[in-house]
Amino acid sequence: MAAKLLPPLTGEPMTDKAEGARLSVKLNSKATDQLRDLTDRRGITLTNAVLRAIDLLYFVEMLEPNEVAQVEKDARGEPYVKVSTKPADVAAASALVPRDVVYGANGEPALT
């Protein structure tokens, strides 16, 4: 199967006319620090950072078990996501993942 190309994850902010939900969440200090660092580094709002995170989580959860995703840059230097099922790409990505780390139901890494 050939690689499929997906547009960048933009986390487009909602406009006043968009339907949506207003959320209030309690973050631990680590998540708060990471979120603030991200917004400072990228020059984006907290809302935009959360929307991007949701886009990314949704994208990752929709990957098939034999698919790997890699961020690359186009000719203009803009990032995009390449999803591939080619055995060489899957093998290369698998080599980067530590074999002794598993992620629990809470999303935290747990050593085995």
ABEGO torsion letter per residue (X at the ends): XBBBBBBBBAGBBBBAABBBBBBBBBBBAAAAAAAAAAAAAAGBBAAAAAAAAAAAAAAAAABBAABBBBBBBBAAGBBBBBBBABAAAAAAAAAABBAABBBBAAGBBBBX
